[in-house]
Amino acid sequence: TDVGHCTSCDHLFKISEHLDQVLDNFDIHTTPKGTWHSEERDVTIIGASTRSPIALFLVPFMLIWSGGSLGGIYGFQIIEGEFNLLISLFGIPFILGSIFFWGIAFMAIWGKVEARLDRQGGSIFTGIGSIGRTKKFSWQEVSSIHEKHRRANTTNTYASYIALEGKRRITFGTGLNESRRFYLLKSFQSIHGKVKSNKHFIR
């Protein structure tokens, strides 16, 4: 409803009157640690690393967990030169779990989220090096850009991400820390606002 309420002074105000000021004060060239910005002709490139201290825990854990489980299940079969179908099938969930958690561990070491944006739209890449997933969109599809929070099913923790809302929803940035996600969020909002107002969106 475009109404904000300050619980300290009990003041009501219009959010939209303050949003433009926040966006005007944002400088896309001022990049926090772990983020970057560059320009190639009519394309703006912004990105952020998904590097996280959680890798210090995940890598040793996965070496022990996957090494022990997969080594125990398949290692003895290789050593003995005998194949056991039942035990091999039992190990499939451990293989899938190892792939999933190693993916998280690798993203926490080398991962990135990088967007290439022009006046028509752009693409958002999430992955490691050139391996990952790319989502493409046009600005005509986007009506608003917000940060969202999703609650985990089994815990009380929340995962935050950026959502491009409109004809379809495009989400990204789940693995970013708060400052890096905030930079990408404000960059997208700033560029989106300039495209809608027919301003030069790069500078």
For each residue, the residues with C-beta under 8 A, 3 or more apart:
1:
2: 14 15 16
3: 12 13 14 15
4: 12 13 14 15 18
5: 10 11 12
6: 9 10 11 12 13
7: 10
8:
9: 6
10: 5 6 7
11: 5 6
12: 3 4 5 6
13: 3 4 6 17 18
14: 2 3 4 17 18
15: 2 3 4 18 19
16: 2 19 20
17: 13 14 20 21
18: 4 13 14 15 21 22
19: 15 16 22 23
20: 16 17 23 24
21: 17 18 24 25
22: 18 19 25 26
23: 19 20 26 186 189 190 193
24: 20 21
25: 21 22
26: 22 23 186 187 189 190
27: 30
28: 37 44 46 186 187 190 191
29: 37
30: 27
31: 35 36 37 183
32: 35 179 180 182 183
33: 179
34: 48 49 51 177 179 180
35: 31 32 46 47 48 49 180 183 184
36: 31 45 46 47 48
37: 28 29 31 44 45 46 47 187
38: 44 45
39: 43 44 45 202
40: 43 45
41:
42: 118 119 202
43: 39 40 116 117 118
44: 28 37 38 39 116 117 118 191 201 202
45: 36 37 38 39 40 114 115 116 117
46: 28 35 36 37 114 115 117 183 184 187
47: 35 36 37 112 113 114 115 184
48: 34 35 36 112 113 114 173 176 180 181 183 184
49: 34 35 111 112 180
50: 107 108 111 112 113 126 175 176
51: 34 55 108 109 110 111
52: 55 108 175 177
53: 56 57
54: 57 58 108
55: 51 52 58 59 105 108 109
56: 53 59 60
57: 53 54 60 61
58: 54 55 61 62 101 104 105 108
59: 55 56 62 63 105 109
60: 56 57 63 64
61: 57 58 64 65
62: 58 59 65 66 98 101 102 105
63: 59 60 66 67
64: 60 61 67 68
65: 61 62 68 69 98 101
66: 62 63 69 70 94 97 98 101 102
67: 63 64 70 71
68: 64 65 71 72
69: 65 66 72 73 91 94 98
70: 66 67 73 74 75 91 94 95 98
71: 67 68 74 75
72: 68 69 75 76
73: 69 70 76 77 87 88 90 91 94
74: 70 71 77 78 88 91
75: 70 71 72 78 79
76: 72 73 79 80
77: 73 74 80 81 82 83 84 87 88
78: 74 75 81
79: 75 76
80: 76 77
81: 77 78
82: 77
83: 77 88
84: 77 87 88
85: 88 89
86: 89 90
87: 73 77 84 90 91
88: 73 74 77 83 84 85 91 92
89: 85 86 92
90: 73 86 87 93
91: 69 70 73 74 87 88 94 95
92: 88 89 95 96
93: 90 96 97
94: 66 69 70 73 91 97 98
95: 70 91 92 98 99
96: 92 93 99 100
97: 66 93 94 100 101
98: 62 65 66 69 70 94 95 101 102
99: 95 96 102 103
100: 96 97 103 104
101: 58 62 65 66 97 98 104 105
102: 62 66 98 99 105 106
103: 99 100 106 107
104: 58 100 101 107 108
105: 55 58 59 62 101 102 108 109
106: 102 103 109 110 111 128
107: 50 103 104 110 111 127 128 175
108: 50 51 52 54 55 58 104 105 111 175
109: 51 55 59 105 106
110: 51 106 107 128 129
111: 49 50 51 106 107 108 126 127 128 175
112: 47 48 49 50 125 126 127 128
113: 47 48 50 124 125 126 172 173 175 176 184
114: 45 46 47 48 124 125
115: 45 46 47 122 123 124 125 184 187 188
116: 43 44 45 122 123 125
117: 43 44 45 46 121 122 188 191 201
118: 42 43 44 121 122
119: 42 139 195 201
120: 138 139
121: 117 118 136 137 138 139 140 141
122: 115 116 117 118 136 137
123: 115 116 134 135 136 137
124: 113 114 115 134 135 136 137 170 172
125: 112 113 114 115 116 132 133 134
126: 50 111 112 113 132 133 134 135 172 175
127: 107 111 112 130 131 132 133
128: 106 107 110 111 112 131 132
129: 110 132
130: 127
131: 127 128
132: 125 126 127 128 129
133: 125 126 127
134: 123 124 125 126
135: 123 124 126 170 172
136: 121 122 123 124
137: 121 122 123 124 141 142 164 170
138: 120 121 141 142
139: 119 120 121 142 192 195 196
140: 121
141: 121 137 138 164 166 167 168
142: 137 138 139 145 164 165 166 192
143: 165 166
144: 165 166
145: 142 162 163 164 165 185 188 189 192
146: 162 163 165 185
147: 160 161 162 163 181 182 185
148: 160 161 162 163 171
149: 158 159 160 161
150: 158 159 160 161
151: 156 157 158 159
152: 155 156 157 158 159
153:
154:
155: 152
156: 151 152
157: 151 152
158: 149 150 151 152
159: 149 150 151 152 174
160: 147 148 149 150 173 174 178 181
161: 147 148 149 150 171 172 173 174 181
162: 145 146 147 148 171 172 173 181 184 185 188
163: 145 146 147 148 169 170 171
164: 137 141 142 145 169 170 171 188
165: 142 143 144 145 146 169
166: 141 142 143 144 169
167: 141
168: 141
169: 163 164 165 166
170: 124 135 137 163 164
171: 148 161 162 163 164 174
172: 113 124 126 135 161 162
173: 48 113 160 161 162 176 181 184 185
174: 159 160 161 171
175: 50 52 107 108 111 113 126
176: 48 50 113 173 180 181 184
177: 34 52 180 181
178: 160 181 182
179: 32 33 34 182 183
180: 32 34 35 48 49 176 177 183 184
181: 48 147 160 161 162 173 176 177 178 184 185
182: 32 147 178 179 185 186
183: 31 32 35 46 48 179 180 186 187
184: 35 46 47 48 113 115 162 173 176 180 181 187 188
185: 145 146 147 162 173 181 182 188 189
186: 23 26 28 182 183 189 190
187: 26 28 37 46 115 183 184 190 191
188: 115 117 145 162 164 184 185 191 192
189: 23 26 145 185 186 192 193
190: 23 26 28 186 187 193 194
191: 28 44 117 187 188 194 195 201
192: 139 142 145 188 189 195 196
193: 23 189 190 196 197
194: 190 191 197 199 200 201
195: 119 139 191 192 198 199 201
196: 139 192 193
197: 193 194
198: 195
199: 194 195
200: 194 203
201: 44 117 119 191 194 195
202: 39 42 44
203: 200
